[in-house]
Amino acid sequence: TTGHCSRSVSDTINALAPVLRGWISYFRLTKVKGVLEELDGWMRRKLRCLLWRQWKRVYTRVRNLMKAGLDENRAWWSATNERGAWWNAGASHMNQAFRKGWFDKMGLVSLLDCHRQFQC
């Protein structure tokens, strides 16, 4: 998930999914759910960061944030805030635009959800 990789987010998720499935299968007996929640959140933030870096221009960021459901004022305010990609990936505008459900639809494996399936 490095920033200089020229891969789409969907390709990154497709490459990451088997690794995550294998990882949670190996650690399926763990009792620490808080760590799994943190890792899930970190992965989603990293993928949001990749999205932000791929949208290099302000107009592209505005257009894509509006496509994701933000209103025009908030999209412009967010795209022109002059903060870095990691800060924007954790900001509320990116969390509102790209929620957990969006990543689930893209095929990202949630470690916590897989852990719950193993426990049942």
C-alpha positions in Angstrom: 0.0 0.0 0.0 2.8 2.4 -0.7 2.0 5.8 -2.1 4.2 5.6 -5.1 2.5 2.5 -6.4 0.4 3.1 -9.6 -2.4 0.7 -8.7 -6.1 1.4 -8.4 -7.7 1.0 -5.0 -9.8 -1.9 -6.2 -6.6 -3.7 -7.3 -5.0 -3.0 -4.0 -8.0 -4.3 -2.1 -8.0 -7.5 -4.3 -4.3 -8.1 -3.6 -4.8 -7.4 0.1 -7.9 -9.6 0.7 -6.2 -13.0 0.6 -3.4 -11.8 2.9 -5.9 -10.5 5.4 -7.9 -13.8 5.3 -4.8 -15.8 5.9 -3.7 -13.5 8.7 -7.0 -13.7 10.5 -7.1 -17.4 10.0 -3.7 -17.8 11.6 -4.8 -15.6 14.6 -8.4 -16.8 14.9 -8.0 -17.8 18.5 -7.0 -14.3 19.7 -9.2 -12.7 22.3 -8.0 -9.1 21.7 -10.8 -7.5 19.6 -9.6 -3.9 20.1 -6.4 -4.5 18.1 -8.5 -5.9 15.3 -10.7 -2.8 15.3 -7.6 -0.6 15.2 -6.1 -2.6 12.3 -9.3 -2.4 10.4 -9.5 1.4 10.9 -5.9 1.8 9.9 -6.3 -0.1 6.7 -9.4 1.9 5.7 -7.5 5.1 6.5 -4.5 4.0 4.4 -6.8 3.2 1.4 -8.5 6.6 1.8 -5.0 8.1 1.8 -4.2 6.3 -1.5 -7.4 7.7 -3.0 -6.5 11.2 -1.9 -3.1 10.9 -3.5 -4.5 9.5 -6.7 -6.7 12.6 -7.0 -3.9 15.0 -7.6 -5.7 18.1 -8.6 -8.2 20.1 -6.5 -10.9 19.8 -9.1 -10.6 16.1 -9.2 -10.9 15.9 -5.5 -13.9 18.1 -5.5 -15.6 16.1 -8.2 -14.9 12.7 -6.6 -16.0 13.9 -3.1 -19.2 15.2 -4.6 -19.7 11.8 -6.4 -19.2 10.2 -3.0 -22.1 12.2 -1.5 -20.6 15.4 0.0 -22.3 18.7 -0.9 -20.4 21.2 -3.0 -19.4 23.6 -0.3 -18.0 20.9 1.9 -16.2 19.2 -1.0 -14.5 22.5 -2.0 -13.6 23.3 1.7 -12.1 19.8 2.0 -10.2 19.8 -1.2 -8.6 23.1 -0.6 -7.6 22.7 3.0 -3.8 22.3 2.1 -3.4 19.4 4.5 -1.5 16.2 3.7 -3.0 13.0 2.4 -2.7 11.2 5.8 -4.5 14.0 7.6 -7.3 14.1 5.0 -7.6 10.3 5.1 -8.6 10.5 8.8 -10.7 13.7 8.5 -14.5 13.6 8.8 -15.1 14.5 5.1 -13.3 11.3 3.9 -14.9 9.2 6.6 -18.3 10.5 5.6 -17.7 9.9 1.9 -16.0 6.5 2.2 -17.5 4.6 5.0 -16.9 1.0 6.0 -19.8 -0.2 3.8 -18.1 1.3 0.8 -14.9 -0.8 1.5 -17.1 -3.9 2.2 -18.6 -3.5 -1.3 -15.2 -3.1 -2.8 -14.2 -6.5 -1.3 -12.0 -5.4 1.7 -11.9 -8.1 4.3 -12.7 -6.8 7.8 -10.5 -8.6 10.4 -13.1 -8.1 13.1 -16.0 -9.5 11.0 -13.8 -12.6 10.0 -12.9 -13.1 13.7 -16.6 -13.1 14.6 -17.3 -15.7 11.9 -14.6 -18.0 13.3 -16.0 -17.6 16.8 -19.5 -18.8 15.8 
